[in-house]
Amino acid sequence: MKPGIHPNYQKVVFMDVNSGYKFLSGSTKTSNETIEWEDGNTYPLIKVEISSDTHPFYTGKQKFAERGGRAERFMQKFNMKQK
């Protein structure tokens, strides 16, 4: 790799602002805010609005709507009956 052209990869703490859930990960993102982690070290803090802790897919609260296929929707839109 060429020196000086790649962003600095470091450990950061991501915090879900909705639930307060925090996790340590590697990232090239930086922040002016810092937080002391469980291991006693201080890391940059990145606040996110949604994480696996609050995302509907991972929490099981996601709703699926039965939309049907393209032909079914066309038939329904124009009040046609299938034979």
HELIX and SHEET records of a PDB file:
HELIX    1   1 PRO A   56  THR A   59  1                                   4    
HELIX    2   2 ARG A   70  LYS A   77  1                                   8    
SHEET    1   A 4 LYS A  22  SER A  27  0                                        
SHEET    2   A 4 GLN A  10  ASP A  16 -1                                        
SHEET    3   A 4 THR A  42  VAL A  48  1                                        
SHEET    4   A 4 THR A  34  GLU A  36 -1                                        
END                                                                             
